[in-house]
Amino acid sequence: MVLTIGDRITIVRKQRKLTLADIALKTGITEDVMHSIELDVYIPSLTEIIKITDVLDVSLDFIAGRISQNIDTNWLDKFDDIQAMNADNKELLITTLDVLIRQDKAKYVYNETDKKLKIKKVKIA
């Protein structure tokens, strides 16, 4: 199922436990217009979408459907700091992240394999 801009805004708004009135108050976009946006009856302007994404603390790429997972905006804030690092520190950071990601993936694979082995043992016995 392909999610529309309205679907994604609705999903995130509900996850944040916000009402249409909350969004309207914080963005200056009327509640009726917000409702129309969520129903995909009204196509919001870029300015309106930016206001909504700021209030929802969600990436514009996620709302636009360019990425399938919402990126934590705290991570996005770190990218500016990383861009300002010198080349050696950037390389060290990338290497460290690669190691941590590989470790995490290895734990996941090990745990999944372990679960499968236990299931097989149960079936054989």
N, CA, C and O atoms as CSV, one atom per row, in Angstrom:
chain,resi,resn,atom,element,x,y,z
A,1,MET,N,N,0.832,-1.178,0.000
A,1,MET,CA,C,0.000,0.000,0.000
A,1,MET,C,C,0.879,1.245,0.000
A,1,MET,O,O,1.777,1.375,0.832
A,2,VAL,N,N,0.629,2.132,-0.906
A,2,VAL,CA,C,1.374,3.384,-0.991
A,2,VAL,C,C,0.672,4.421,-0.122
A,2,VAL,O,O,-0.520,4.688,-0.281
A,3,LEU,N,N,1.430,4.993,0.790
A,3,LEU,CA,C,0.874,6.019,1.669
A,3,LEU,C,C,0.975,7.390,1.012
A,3,LEU,O,O,1.990,7.727,0.402
A,4,THR,N,N,-0.073,8.161,1.143
A,4,THR,CA,C,-0.082,9.521,0.612
A,4,THR,C,C,0.500,10.480,1.658
A,4,THR,O,O,0.757,10.093,2.798
A,5,ILE,N,N,0.698,11.720,1.251
A,5,ILE,CA,C,1.162,12.742,2.191
A,5,ILE,C,C,0.167,12.853,3.343
A,5,ILE,O,O,0.562,12.925,4.507
A,6,GLY,N,N,-1.115,12.866,3.017
A,6,GLY,CA,C,-2.141,12.947,4.053
A,6,GLY,C,C,-2.092,11.770,5.017
A,6,GLY,O,O,-2.235,11.940,6.228
A,7,ASP,N,N,-1.884,10.558,4.463
A,7,ASP,CA,C,-1.772,9.361,5.308
A,7,ASP,C,C,-0.599,9.490,6.284
A,7,ASP,O,O,-0.728,9.209,7.475
A,8,ARG,N,N,0.541,9.919,5.752
A,8,ARG,CA,C,1.742,10.018,6.587
A,8,ARG,C,C,1.587,11.086,7.674
A,8,ARG,O,O,2.018,10.888,8.810
A,9,ILE,N,N,0.978,12.202,7.324
A,9,ILE,CA,C,0.749,13.246,8.328
A,9,ILE,C,C,-0.183,12.715,9.415
A,9,ILE,O,O,0.064,12.922,10.603
A,10,THR,N,N,-1.247,12.036,9.010
A,10,THR,CA,C,-2.200,11.476,9.973
A,10,THR,C,C,-1.522,10.479,10.904
A,10,THR,O,O,-1.719,10.527,12.118
A,11,ILE,N,N,-0.732,9.584,10.342
A,11,ILE,CA,C,-0.048,8.564,11.136
A,11,ILE,C,C,0.853,9.212,12.181
A,11,ILE,O,O,0.794,8.867,13.361
A,12,VAL,N,N,1.681,10.145,11.743
A,12,VAL,CA,C,2.624,10.783,12.672
A,12,VAL,C,C,1.869,11.617,13.702
A,12,VAL,O,O,2.218,11.604,14.882
A,13,ARG,N,N,0.852,12.333,13.273
A,13,ARG,CA,C,0.076,13.149,14.214
A,13,ARG,C,C,-0.511,12.277,15.318
A,13,ARG,O,O,-0.456,12.633,16.495
A,14,LYS,N,N,-1.069,11.139,14.935
A,14,LYS,CA,C,-1.665,10.239,15.928
A,14,LYS,C,C,-0.591,9.608,16.816
A,14,LYS,O,O,-0.811,9.421,18.012
A,15,GLN,N,N,0.567,9.280,16.239
A,15,GLN,CA,C,1.668,8.754,17.054
A,15,GLN,C,C,2.105,9.770,18.108
A,15,GLN,O,O,2.473,9.405,19.225
A,16,ARG,N,N,2.058,11.033,17.740
A,16,ARG,CA,C,2.460,12.108,18.656
A,16,ARG,C,C,1.321,12.512,19.604
A,16,ARG,O,O,1.471,13.388,20.456
A,17,LYS,N,N,0.166,11.832,19.418
A,17,LYS,CA,C,-1.022,12.114,20.234
A,17,LYS,C,C,-1.443,13.580,20.151
A,17,LYS,O,O,-1.758,14.216,21.156
A,18,LEU,N,N,-1.439,14.091,18.927
A,18,LEU,CA,C,-1.857,15.462,18.663
A,18,LEU,C,C,-3.191,15.449,17.926
A,18,LEU,O,O,-3.471,14.536,17.149
A,19,THR,N,N,-4.003,16.460,18.171
A,19,THR,CA,C,-5.273,16.602,17.461
A,19,THR,C,C,-5.079,17.540,16.272
A,19,THR,O,O,-4.058,18.219,16.152
A,20,LEU,N,N,-6.072,17.559,15.407
A,20,LEU,CA,C,-6.040,18.521,14.304
A,20,LEU,C,C,-6.005,19.943,14.856
A,20,LEU,O,O,-5.354,20.821,14.290
A,21,ALA,N,N,-6.701,20.161,15.952
A,21,ALA,CA,C,-6.711,21.488,16.578
A,21,ALA,C,C,-5.310,21.863,17.076
A,21,ALA,O,O,-4.899,23.018,16.960
A,22,ASP,N,N,-4.578,20.891,17.629
A,22,ASP,CA,C,-3.202,21.148,18.090
A,22,ASP,C,C,-2.331,21.599,16.926
A,22,ASP,O,O,-1.599,22.583,17.028
A,23,ILE,N,N,-2.418,20.868,15.818
A,23,ILE,CA,C,-1.604,21.190,14.642
A,23,ILE,C,C,-2.013,22.553,14.087
A,23,ILE,O,O,-1.162,23.366,13.729
A,24,ALA,N,N,-3.314,22.794,14.020
A,24,ALA,CA,C,-3.814,24.070,13.502
A,24,ALA,C,C,-3.284,25.233,14.338
A,24,ALA,O,O,-2.832,26.241,13.794
A,25,LEU,N,N,-3.340,25.090,15.641
A,25,LEU,CA,C,-2.881,26.144,16.543
A,25,LEU,C,C,-1.386,26.431,16.364
A,25,LEU,O,O,-0.962,27.586,16.362
A,26,LYS,N,N,-0.608,25.376,16.215
A,26,LYS,CA,C,0.851,25.531,16.144
A,26,LYS,C,C,1.359,25.940,14.763
A,26,LYS,O,O,2.455,26.487,14.637
A,27,THR,N,N,0.553,25.672,13.717
A,27,THR,CA,C,1.007,25.988,12.354
A,27,THR,C,C,0.341,27.231,11.774
A,27,THR,O,O,0.865,27.851,10.848
A,28,GLY,N,N,-0.813,27.589,12.323
A,28,GLY,CA,C,-1.579,28.683,11.726
A,28,GLY,C,C,-2.425,28.232,10.549
A,28,GLY,O,O,-3.058,29.049,9.881
A,29,ILE,N,N,-2.435,26.933,10.297
A,29,ILE,CA,C,-3.267,26.349,9.240
A,29,ILE,C,C,-4.582,25.952,9.907
A,29,ILE,O,O,-4.569,25.309,10.957
A,30,THR,N,N,-5.699,26.320,9.321
A,30,THR,CA,C,-6.980,26.038,9.981
A,30,THR,C,C,-7.206,24.535,10.136
A,30,THR,O,O,-6.654,23.719,9.398
A,31,GLU,N,N,-8.028,24.206,11.110
A,31,GLU,CA,C,-8.357,22.801,11.368
A,31,GLU,C,C,-9.028,22.162,10.156
A,31,GLU,O,O,-8.762,21.005,9.830
A,32,ASP,N,N,-9.908,22.926,9.483
A,32,ASP,CA,C,-10.585,22.409,8.288
A,32,ASP,C,C,-9.587,22.093,7.173
A,32,ASP,O,O,-9.696,21.068,6.500
A,33,VAL,N,N,-8.619,22.981,6.989
A,33,VAL,CA,C,-7.597,22.751,5.960
A,33,VAL,C,C,-6.741,21.542,6.339
A,33,VAL,O,O,-6.412,20.719,5.484
A,34,MET,N,N,-6.379,21.435,7.624
A,34,MET,CA,C,-5.603,20.270,8.077
A,34,MET,C,C,-6.372,18.977,7.797
A,34,MET,O,O,-5.795,17.988,7.347
A,35,HIS,N,N,-7.668,18.997,8.067
A,35,HIS,CA,C,-8.501,17.820,7.811
A,35,HIS,C,C,-8.493,17.486,6.311
A,35,HIS,O,O,-8.386,16.322,5.927
A,36,SER,N,N,-8.606,18.513,5.479
A,36,SER,CA,C,-8.579,18.304,4.023
A,36,SER,C,C,-7.222,17.779,3.552
A,36,SER,O,O,-7.155,16.969,2.628
A,37,ILE,N,N,-6.144,18.240,4.186
A,37,ILE,CA,C,-4.808,17.742,3.843
A,37,ILE,C,C,-4.721,16.261,4.176
A,37,ILE,O,O,-4.242,15.470,3.364
A,38,GLU,N,N,-5.180,15.880,5.360
A,38,GLU,CA,C,-5.105,14.474,5.771
A,38,GLU,C,C,-5.963,13.576,4.887
A,38,GLU,O,O,-5.644,12.402,4.700
A,39,LEU,N,N,-7.040,14.116,4.347
A,39,LEU,CA,C,-7.895,13.335,3.443
A,39,LEU,C,C,-7.411,13.394,1.991
A,39,LEU,O,O,-8.008,12.780,1.107
A,40,ASP,N,N,-6.329,14.136,1.755
A,40,ASP,CA,C,-5.772,14.323,0.405
A,40,ASP,C,C,-6.745,15.024,-0.530
A,40,ASP,O,O,-6.693,14.831,-1.745
A,41,VAL,N,N,-7.625,15.832,0.030
A,41,VAL,CA,C,-8.550,16.642,-0.758
A,41,VAL,C,C,-7.861,17.947,-1.134
A,41,VAL,O,O,-8.105,18.510,-2.202
A,42,TYR,N,N,-7.003,18.415,-0.248
A,42,TYR,CA,C,-6.274,19.668,-0.458
A,42,TYR,C,C,-4.786,19.352,-0.487
A,42,TYR,O,O,-4.265,18.694,0.414
A,43,ILE,N,N,-4.108,19.821,-1.523
A,43,ILE,CA,C,-2.658,19.637,-1.630
A,43,ILE,C,C,-1.984,20.844,-0.982
A,43,ILE,O,O,-2.121,21.966,-1.471
A,44,PRO,N,N,-1.250,20.620,0.122
A,44,PRO,CA,C,-0.642,21.751,0.823
A,44,PRO,C,C,0.537,22.330,0.049
A,44,PRO,O,O,1.208,21.636,-0.714
A,45,SER,N,N,0.766,23.613,0.268
A,45,SER,CA,C,1.946,24.255,-0.325
A,45,SER,C,C,3.190,23.766,0.406
A,45,SER,O,O,3.096,23.166,1.477
A,46,LEU,N,N,4.338,24.022,-0.170
A,46,LEU,CA,C,5.587,23.641,0.476
A,46,LEU,C,C,5.720,24.331,1.834
A,46,LEU,O,O,6.174,23.719,2.801
A,47,THR,N,N,5.331,25.583,1.907
A,47,THR,CA,C,5.389,26.324,3.171
A,47,THR,C,C,4.518,25.646,4.231
A,47,THR,O,O,4.920,25.523,5.388
A,48,GLU,N,N,3.339,25.213,3.831
A,48,GLU,CA,C,2.442,24.535,4.779
A,48,GLU,C,C,3.023,23.194,5.223
A,48,GLU,O,O,2.967,22.846,6.402
A,49,ILE,N,N,3.577,22.448,4.275
A,49,ILE,CA,C,4.162,21.152,4.631
A,49,ILE,C,C,5.333,21.342,5.596
A,49,ILE,O,O,5.480,20.572,6.545
A,50,ILE,N,N,6.154,22.343,5.369
A,50,ILE,CA,C,7.286,22.605,6.260
A,50,ILE,C,C,6.790,22.943,7.666
A,50,ILE,O,O,7.347,22.464,8.654
A,51,LYS,N,N,5.752,23.759,7.756
A,51,LYS,CA,C,5.183,24.086,9.074
A,51,LYS,C,C,4.696,22.816,9.774
A,51,LYS,O,O,4.934,22.626,10.967
A,52,ILE,N,N,4.019,21.961,9.031
A,52,ILE,CA,C,3.478,20.719,9.606
A,52,ILE,C,C,4.608,19.801,10.056
A,52,ILE,O,O,4.564,19.254,11.158
A,53,THR,N,N,5.624,19.631,9.204
A,53,THR,CA,C,6.733,18.739,9.574
A,53,THR,C,C,7.495,19.278,10.782
A,53,THR,O,O,7.971,18.502,11.612
A,54,ASP,N,N,7.611,20.583,10.883
A,54,ASP,CA,C,8.278,21.172,12.052
A,54,ASP,C,C,7.500,20.878,13.326
A,54,ASP,O,O,8.086,20.510,14.344
A,55,VAL,N,N,6.190,21.037,13.272
A,55,VAL,CA,C,5.364,20.776,14.459
A,55,VAL,C,C,5.381,19.291,14.813
A,55,VAL,O,O,5.437,18.929,15.989
A,56,LEU,N,N,5.334,18.438,13.800
A,56,LEU,CA,C,5.321,16.988,14.037
A,56,LEU,C,C,6.715,16.437,14.345
A,56,LEU,O,O,6.853,15.284,14.754
A,57,ASP,N,N,7.748,17.264,14.149
A,57,ASP,CA,C,9.131,16.839,14.362
A,57,ASP,C,C,9.435,15.588,13.529
A,57,ASP,O,O,9.893,14.564,14.035
A,58,VAL,N,N,9.160,15.723,12.234
A,58,VAL,CA,C,9.331,14.624,11.291
A,58,VAL,C,C,10.038,15.174,10.052
A,58,VAL,O,O,9.935,16.363,9.751
A,59,SER,N,N,10.748,14.315,9.342
A,59,SER,CA,C,11.473,14.786,8.162
A,59,SER,C,C,10.535,15.018,6.983
A,59,SER,O,O,9.550,14.304,6.796
A,60,LEU,N,N,10.863,16.021,6.208
A,60,LEU,CA,C,10.102,16.323,5.001
A,60,LEU,C,C,10.162,15.152,4.027
A,60,LEU,O,O,9.174,14.853,3.356
A,61,ASP,N,N,11.307,14.492,3.945
A,61,ASP,CA,C,11.449,13.327,3.057
A,61,ASP,C,C,10.476,12.214,3.429
A,61,ASP,O,O,9.927,11.554,2.546
A,62,PHE,N,N,10.257,11.998,4.727
A,62,PHE,CA,C,9.314,10.964,5.147
A,62,PHE,C,C,7.892,11.344,4.746
A,62,PHE,O,O,7.169,10.522,4.184
A,63,ILE,N,N,7.487,12.578,5.029
A,63,ILE,CA,C,6.134,13.015,4.695
A,63,ILE,C,C,5.912,12.957,3.184
A,63,ILE,O,O,4.824,12.604,2.729
A,64,ALA,N,N,6.938,13.302,2.408
A,64,ALA,CA,C,6.822,13.293,0.947
A,64,ALA,C,C,6.897,11.885,0.357
A,64,ALA,O,O,6.645,11.700,-0.834
A,65,GLY,N,N,7.243,10.890,1.180
A,65,GLY,CA,C,7.311,9.515,0.700
A,65,GLY,C,C,8.621,9.153,0.031
A,65,GLY,O,O,8.720,8.109,-0.613
A,66,ARG,N,N,9.640,10.010,0.176
A,66,ARG,CA,C,10.945,9.725,-0.435
A,66,ARG,C,C,11.721,8.674,0.351
A,66,ARG,O,O,12.573,7.979,-0.202
A,67,ILE,N,N,11.421,8.562,1.649
A,67,ILE,CA,C,12.017,7.520,2.480
A,67,ILE,C,C,10.900,6.819,3.232
A,67,ILE,O,O,9.861,7.421,3.506
A,68,SER,N,N,11.104,5.552,3.567
A,68,SER,CA,C,10.022,4.771,4.175
A,68,SER,C,C,10.034,4.818,5.701
A,68,SER,O,O,9.052,4.445,6.344
A,69,GLN,N,N,11.129,5.271,6.273
A,69,GLN,CA,C,11.193,5.347,7.731
A,69,GLN,C,C,11.418,6.780,8.162
A,69,GLN,O,O,12.179,7.524,7.544
A,70,ASN,N,N,10.749,7.144,9.219
A,70,ASN,CA,C,10.926,8.479,9.751
A,70,ASN,C,C,12.289,8.561,10.437
A,70,ASN,O,O,12.603,7.757,11.314
A,71,ILE,N,N,13.083,9.528,10.032
A,71,ILE,CA,C,14.404,9.710,10.631
A,71,ILE,C,C,14.265,10.614,11.834
A,71,ILE,O,O,13.673,11.691,11.757
A,72,ASP,N,N,14.815,10.165,12.942
A,72,ASP,CA,C,14.800,10.961,14.163
A,72,ASP,C,C,15.524,12.274,13.891
A,72,ASP,O,O,16.688,12.276,13.491
A,73,THR,N,N,14.835,13.383,14.106
A,73,THR,CA,C,15.438,14.674,13.798
A,73,THR,C,C,16.647,14.986,14.668
A,73,THR,O,O,17.455,15.843,14.311
A,74,ASN,N,N,16.785,14.307,15.801
A,74,ASN,CA,C,18.004,14.474,16.604
A,74,ASN,C,C,19.226,14.011,15.819
A,74,ASN,O,O,20.305,14.593,15.936
A,75,TRP,N,N,19.051,12.962,15.022
A,75,TRP,CA,C,20.151,12.492,14.167
A,75,TRP,C,C,20.448,13.512,13.078
A,75,TRP,O,O,21.609,13.782,12.768
A,76,LEU,N,N,19.412,14.065,12.509
A,76,LEU,CA,C,19.614,15.050,11.449
A,76,LEU,C,C,20.406,16.249,11.954
A,76,LEU,O,O,21.244,16.794,11.236
A,77,ASP,N,N,20.136,16.658,13.194
A,77,ASP,CA,C,20.870,17.784,13.779
A,77,ASP,C,C,22.364,17.479,13.896
A,77,ASP,O,O,23.195,18.382,13.799
A,78,LYS,N,N,22.697,16.223,14.101
A,78,LYS,CA,C,24.105,15.828,14.248
A,78,LYS,C,C,24.870,15.922,12.926
A,78,LYS,O,O,26.088,16.099,12.925
A,79,PHE,N,N,24.161,15.804,11.807
A,79,PHE,CA,C,24.838,15.825,10.510
A,79,PHE,C,C,25.584,17.128,10.263
A,79,PHE,O,O,26.656,17.122,9.659
A,80,ASP,N,N,25.031,18.241,10.723
A,80,ASP,CA,C,25.736,19.518,10.577
A,80,ASP,C,C,27.062,19.490,11.334
A,80,ASP,O,O,28.087,19.960,10.841
A,81,ASP,N,N,27.019,18.930,12.541
A,81,ASP,CA,C,28.250,18.830,13.340
A,81,ASP,C,C,29.272,17.915,12.655
A,81,ASP,O,O,30.468,18.204,12.637
A,82,ILE,N,N,28.784,16.822,12.101
A,82,ILE,CA,C,29.680,15.873,11.423
A,82,ILE,C,C,30.302,16.521,10.191
A,82,ILE,O,O,31.493,16.350,9.932
A,83,GLN,N,N,29.501,17.263,9.431
A,83,GLN,CA,C,30.023,17.947,8.244
A,83,GLN,C,C,31.149,18.912,8.601
A,83,GLN,O,O,32.053,19.133,7.795
A,84,ALA,N,N,31.102,19.487,9.796
A,84,ALA,CA,C,32.116,20.457,10.214
A,84,ALA,C,C,33.399,19.791,10.731
A,84,ALA,O,O,34.402,20.471,10.950
A,85,MET,N,N,33.372,18.471,10.926
A,85,MET,CA,C,34.553,17.766,11.441
A,85,MET,C,C,35.671,17.734,10.399
A,85,MET,O,O,35.431,17.845,9.197
A,86,ASN,N,N,36.890,17.580,10.893
A,86,ASN,CA,C,38.001,17.405,9.957
A,86,ASN,C,C,37.944,15.985,9.385
A,86,ASN,O,O,37.259,15.118,9.929
A,87,ALA,N,N,38.653,15.759,8.308
A,87,ALA,CA,C,38.580,14.495,7.566
A,87,ALA,C,C,38.965,13.293,8.428
A,87,ALA,O,O,38.338,12.238,8.325
A,88,ASP,N,N,39.981,13.433,9.274
A,88,ASP,CA,C,40.407,12.312,10.117
A,88,ASP,C,C,39.312,11.903,11.107
A,88,ASP,O,O,39.055,10.715,11.302
A,89,ASN,N,N,38.682,12.879,11.716
A,89,ASN,CA,C,37.611,12.563,12.665
A,89,ASN,C,C,36.397,11.970,11.970
A,89,ASN,O,O,35.741,11.084,12.518
A,90,LYS,N,N,36.091,12.449,10.771
A,90,LYS,CA,C,34.990,11.865,10.011
A,90,LYS,C,C,35.266,10.394,9.712
A,90,LYS,O,O,34.392,9.543,9.870
A,91,GLU,N,N,36.478,10.111,9.282
A,91,GLU,CA,C,36.854,8.730,8.960
A,91,GLU,C,C,36.768,7.840,10.196
A,91,GLU,O,O,36.289,6.709,10.117
A,92,LEU,N,N,37.234,8.350,11.343
A,92,LEU,CA,C,37.161,7.603,12.597
A,92,LEU,C,C,35.699,7.341,12.975
A,92,LEU,O,O,35.355,6.242,13.409
A,93,LEU,N,N,34.857,8.334,12.812
A,93,LEU,CA,C,33.442,8.183,13.126
A,93,LEU,C,C,32.791,7.133,12.224
A,93,LEU,O,O,32.025,6.295,12.701
A,94,ILE,N,N,33.086,7.173,10.946
A,94,ILE,CA,C,32.513,6.204,10.010
A,94,ILE,C,C,32.976,4.791,10.341
A,94,ILE,O,O,32.182,3.850,10.323
A,95,THR,N,N,34.252,4.648,10.641
A,95,THR,CA,C,34.791,3.334,11.009
A,95,THR,C,C,34.106,2.812,12.272
A,95,THR,O,O,33.723,1.644,12.338
A,96,THR,N,N,33.957,3.672,13.260
A,96,THR,CA,C,33.305,3.286,14.514
A,96,THR,C,C,31.860,2.875,14.269
A,96,THR,O,O,31.404,1.860,14.794
A,97,LEU,N,N,31.139,3.657,13.476
A,97,LEU,CA,C,29.753,3.314,13.154
A,97,LEU,C,C,29.665,1.982,12.419
A,97,LEU,O,O,28.792,1.164,12.711
A,98,ASP,N,N,30.568,1.763,11.468
A,98,ASP,CA,C,30.579,0.495,10.729
A,98,ASP,C,C,30.751,-0.696,11.675
A,98,ASP,O,O,30.064,-1.709,11.541
A,99,VAL,N,N,31.670,-0.564,12.626
A,99,VAL,CA,C,31.916,-1.642,13.588
A,99,VAL,C,C,30.672,-1.894,14.429
A,99,VAL,O,O,30.263,-3.042,14.601
A,100,LEU,N,N,30.074,-0.844,14.949
A,100,LEU,CA,C,28.874,-0.986,15.785
A,100,LEU,C,C,27.711,-1.585,15.003
A,100,LEU,O,O,26.980,-2.426,15.526
A,101,ILE,N,N,27.535,-1.163,13.769
A,101,ILE,CA,C,26.453,-1.697,12.937
A,101,ILE,C,C,26.681,-3.177,12.657
A,101,ILE,O,O,25.749,-3.976,12.742
A,102,ARG,N,N,27.927,-3.549,12.322
A,102,ARG,CA,C,28.232,-4.964,12.081
A,102,ARG,C,C,27.989,-5.804,13.323
A,102,ARG,O,O,27.442,-6.904,13.233
A,103,GLN,N,N,28.393,-5.295,14.486
A,103,GLN,CA,C,28.165,-6.023,15.742
A,103,GLN,C,C,26.668,-6.226,15.984
A,103,GLN,O,O,26.232,-7.315,16.356
A,104,ASP,N,N,25.902,-5.185,15.772
A,104,ASP,CA,C,24.465,-5.269,15.994
A,104,ASP,C,C,23.824,-6.267,15.039
A,104,ASP,O,O,22.975,-7.062,15.443
A,105,LYS,N,N,24.229,-6.227,13.774
A,105,LYS,CA,C,23.691,-7.170,12.789
A,105,LYS,C,C,24.096,-8.597,13.127
A,105,LYS,O,O,23.296,-9.520,12.976
A,106,ALA,N,N,25.320,-8.784,13.581
A,106,ALA,CA,C,25.789,-10.120,13.939
A,106,ALA,C,C,24.985,-10.663,15.117
A,106,ALA,O,O,24.639,-11.845,15.129
A,107,LYS,N,N,24.684,-9.835,16.096
A,107,LYS,CA,C,23.873,-10.275,17.236
A,107,LYS,C,C,22.492,-10.679,16.760
A,107,LYS,O,O,21.945,-11.686,17.209
A,108,TYR,N,N,21.925,-9.894,15.851
A,108,TYR,CA,C,20.597,-10.202,15.326
A,108,TYR,C,C,20.613,-11.544,14.590
A,108,TYR,O,O,19.741,-12.385,14.808
A,109,VAL,N,N,21.593,-11.740,13.731
A,109,VAL,CA,C,21.688,-12.997,12.979
A,109,VAL,C,C,21.896,-14.153,13.929
A,109,VAL,O,O,21.277,-15.205,13.768
A,110,TYR,N,N,22.764,-13.978,14.928
A,110,TYR,CA,C,23.025,-15.040,15.899
A,110,TYR,C,C,21.743,-15.379,16.654
A,110,TYR,O,O,21.402,-16.553,16.801
A,111,ASN,N,N,21.034,-14.364,17.130
A,111,ASN,CA,C,19.796,-14.600,17.873
A,111,ASN,C,C,18.752,-15.286,17.000
A,111,ASN,O,O,18.069,-16.202,17.459
A,112,GLU,N,N,18.620,-14.854,15.751
A,112,GLU,CA,C,17.648,-15.478,14.851
A,112,GLU,C,C,18.039,-16.924,14.555
A,112,GLU,O,O,17.180,-17.804,14.514
A,113,THR,N,N,19.330,-17.171,14.350
A,113,THR,CA,C,19.802,-18.530,14.092
A,113,THR,C,C,19.559,-19.406,15.307
A,113,THR,O,O,19.109,-20.545,15.181
A,114,ASP,N,N,19.861,-18.869,16.491
A,114,ASP,CA,C,19.654,-19.599,17.736
A,114,ASP,C,C,18.176,-19.963,17.902
A,114,ASP,O,O,17.858,-21.078,18.314
A,115,LYS,N,N,17.285,-19.046,17.590
A,115,LYS,CA,C,15.850,-19.315,17.692
A,115,LYS,C,C,15.447,-20.416,16.718
A,115,LYS,O,O,14.657,-21.296,17.059
A,116,LYS,N,N,15.991,-20.364,15.511
A,116,LYS,CA,C,15.651,-21.381,14.510
A,116,LYS,C,C,16.157,-22.751,14.949
A,116,LYS,O,O,15.472,-23.759,14.778
A,117,LEU,N,N,17.365,-22.781,15.518
A,117,LEU,CA,C,17.905,-24.070,15.995
A,117,LEU,C,C,17.033,-24.646,17.102
A,117,LEU,O,O,16.772,-25.849,17.124
A,118,LYS,N,N,16.586,-23.805,18.011
A,118,LYS,CA,C,15.725,-24.284,19.089
A,118,LYS,C,C,14.414,-24.824,18.532
A,118,LYS,O,O,13.896,-25.835,19.006
A,119,ILE,N,N,13.893,-24.150,17.539
A,119,ILE,CA,C,12.639,-24.612,16.937
A,119,ILE,C,C,12.862,-25.950,16.258
A,119,ILE,O,O,12.022,-26.844,16.367
A,120,LYS,N,N,13.985,-26.105,15.555
A,120,LYS,CA,C,14.275,-27.370,14.892
A,120,LYS,C,C,14.452,-28.488,15.914
A,120,LYS,O,O,13.973,-29.603,15.707
A,121,LYS,N,N,15.137,-28.192,17.011
A,121,LYS,CA,C,15.335,-29.213,18.051
A,121,LYS,C,C,13.999,-29.680,18.612
A,121,LYS,O,O,13.811,-30.870,18.864
A,122,VAL,N,N,13.079,-28.756,18.808
A,122,VAL,CA,C,11.774,-29.087,19.351
A,122,VAL,C,C,11.013,-29.977,18.367
A,122,VAL,O,O,10.350,-30.931,18.776
A,123,LYS,N,N,11.105,-29.669,17.080
A,123,LYS,CA,C,10.382,-30.442,16.081
A,123,LYS,C,C,10.932,-31.864,15.969
A,123,LYS,O,O,10.168,-32.807,15.762
A,124,ILE,N,N,12.243,-32.025,16.103
A,124,ILE,CA,C,12.874,-33.340,15.979
A,124,ILE,C,C,12.548,-34.200,17.181
A,124,ILE,O,O,12.274,-35.391,17.030
A,125,ALA,N,N,12.571,-33.632,18.357
A,125,ALA,CA,C,12.355,-34.383,19.604
A,125,ALA,C,C,10.959,-34.838,19.752
A,125,ALA,O,O,10.621,-35.481,20.746
